[in-house]
Amino acid sequence: MEFKARRILNQEMGVLVQFAFHAPQKMPDFTKEKAEKQPGVITGKAGAARLHQYLLGQSLKKK
């Protein structure tokens, strides 16, 4: 988990340096806490496509 936290911090720092150098007036605000996306129910065409891909993958797996 520490590796993931450091990677996110380095990515945010890189973005801040890029904005500071090229467009300081458009710098994003990373101080706002972002909520983690909760897995939701997928319906409609996207859900059907994911289910189809999963079932196709399962049928093609070597046993």
ZIZI-V799272 format. One record per residue. N is the residue number from 0. PHI is phi as a letter, one per 20 degrees, with the letter a starting at -180 (NA if undefined). NEAR is the number of other C-alpha atoms within 8 Angstrom. Layout:
# ZIZI-V799272
n:phi:near
N:PHI:NEAR
N:PHI:NEAR
This chain:
# ZIZI-V799272
n:phi:near
0:NA:4
1:f:5
2:f:6
3:f:7
4:f:8
5:f:8
6:f:8
7:f:8
8:f:8
9:f:8
10:f:8
11:f:9
12:f:8
13:f:8
14:f:8
15:f:10
16:f:8
17:f:9
18:f:11
19:f:9
20:e:7
21:e:6
22:b:9
23:f:8
24:f:4
25:d:6
26:f:9
27:f:5
28:d:5
29:e:6
30:f:4
31:f:5
32:f:5
33:e:4
34:f:4
35:f:4
36:f:4
37:e:4
38:f:4
39:d:4
40:e:4
41:e:6
42:c:7
43:m:6
44:f:6
45:f:8
46:f:9
47:f:9
48:f:8
49:f:8
50:f:8
51:f:8
52:f:8
53:f:8
54:f:8
55:f:8
56:f:8
57:f:7
58:f:6
59:e:6
60:f:6
61:f:3
62:e:2
